[in-house]
């Protein structure tokens, strides 16, 4: 089991940007997405230590902990912190999953097509962060 914890609020994969020069179009990640992927990659490398990227199929379990707004009443803050109120707000879970798994490519696994199972949870916390647990499947 590989566990990667990235402190701070999650950043979703943004829409690719495009530039044109000399008749060629180049697509690139928005700066905020690129910076977040670099941060995730740092924590992924720390978690992997000396391990090489796996070649096996993997299952990913992702927890997205969103910050609780300071303007909330104490009652609503308690409900959010205890999980009774869940964050049905942006960012979308699939876009966060994409940014985190893209950042782990070449570090945790060779290609994100090795992900054969995923479970994603979004909830509130006083300590915003993203936690990714990766479990390798045994080869048959």
C-alpha positions in Angstrom: 0.0 0.0 0.0 1.3 3.4 -1.0 -0.1 6.4 0.9 0.4 10.0 -0.3 -0.9 13.0 1.6 -0.8 16.4 0.0 -1.5 19.3 2.4 -3.7 22.2 1.3 -6.9 22.5 -0.7 -7.2 20.3 -3.8 -6.9 21.8 -7.3 -8.9 20.3 -10.1 -7.4 19.6 -13.5 -8.2 22.8 -15.6 -9.2 22.9 -19.2 -6.1 22.8 -21.5 -5.0 26.2 -22.8 -3.9 26.7 -26.4 -1.4 28.9 -28.2 -0.7 29.1 -31.9 2.6 30.0 -33.4 3.7 29.6 -37.0 0.6 27.6 -37.8 1.1 25.1 -35.0 -1.2 24.8 -32.0 0.3 23.9 -28.6 -1.9 22.8 -25.7 -0.7 23.2 -22.1 -2.0 23.0 -18.6 -3.2 26.2 -16.9 -0.5 27.5 -14.4 -2.6 26.6 -11.3 -3.1 23.0 -12.5 0.6 22.6 -13.4 1.8 24.0 -10.0 -0.6 21.6 -8.1 0.6 18.6 -10.2 4.2 19.5 -9.3 3.3 19.7 -5.6 1.6 16.3 -5.8 4.6 14.8 -7.6 6.9 16.0 -4.8 4.8 14.2 -2.2 4.5 11.1 -4.4 8.3 10.9 -4.7 8.6 11.2 -0.9 6.0 8.4 -0.4 7.7 6.1 -2.9 11.2 6.5 -1.5 13.5 4.2 -3.5 10.6 2.2 -5.0 10.3 2.1 -8.7 6.9 2.7 -10.4 4.7 -0.4 -10.4 3.8 -2.2 -13.5 0.8 -4.0 -11.9 -2.8 -3.0 -12.0 -3.7 -0.7 -9.1 -6.7 0.4 -7.1 -6.9 4.1 -6.0 -8.7 5.4 -3.0 -8.8 9.2 -2.9 -10.0 11.4 -0.1 -10.5 15.1 -0.8 -10.8 17.2 2.4 -12.2 20.6 1.6 -11.8 23.5 4.0 -14.7 24.6 6.1 -15.7 28.2 5.4 -14.9 30.6 8.3 -18.2 32.4 7.8 -20.2 29.3 8.9 -22.0 29.2 12.2 -20.6 27.0 14.9 -23.5 24.5 14.5 -22.9 24.2 10.7 -19.1 24.0 11.2 -19.7 21.1 13.6 -22.1 19.4 11.1 -19.5 19.7 8.3 -16.6 18.6 10.5 -18.5 15.5 11.6 -19.5 14.5 8.0 -23.3 15.2 8.3 -23.0 17.9 5.6 -20.9 17.0 2.6 -19.3 19.4 0.1 -21.5 19.3 -3.0 -19.4 22.2 -4.4 -16.5 22.6 -6.8 -14.0 21.2 -7.5 -15.5 18.1 -9.1 -14.1 14.8 -7.8 -13.3 13.6 -11.3 -11.2 16.6 -12.1 -9.3 16.4 -8.8 -8.7 12.6 -9.4 -7.4 13.5 -12.9 -4.9 16.0 -11.6 -3.6 13.8 -8.8 -3.3 10.6 -10.9 -1.6 12.5 -13.8 0.9 13.8 -11.3 1.7 10.3 -10.1 2.3 8.9 -13.6 6.0 7.9 -13.9 6.4 8.0 -10.1 3.8 5.6 -8.6 2.9 3.8 -11.8 4.1 3.8 -15.4 0.8 4.9 -17.0 -2.6 5.8 -15.4 -4.2 3.1 -17.6 -3.0 0.8 -14.8 -5.8 2.1 -12.6 -8.5 -0.5 -12.7 -10.5 0.6 -9.7 -11.2 3.9 -8.0 -13.0 5.2 -4.9 -13.3 8.9 -4.3 -14.7 10.7 -1.2 -15.1 14.4 -0.7 -15.7 15.8 2.7 -15.0 18.8 4.9 -12.2 19.2 7.3 -10.4 21.8 9.4 -7.2 20.5 7.7 -7.7 20.6 3.9 -5.7 18.0 2.1 -5.8 15.2 -0.4 -5.0 11.6 0.6 -4.3 9.0 -2.1 -3.9 5.3 -1.2 -2.7 3.0 -3.9 -3.1 -0.7 -3.7 -1.3 -3.0 -6.1 -3.1 -6.1 -7.4 -1.3 -9.4 -7.3 -0.3 -10.8 -10.6 -1.9 -14.1 -11.6 
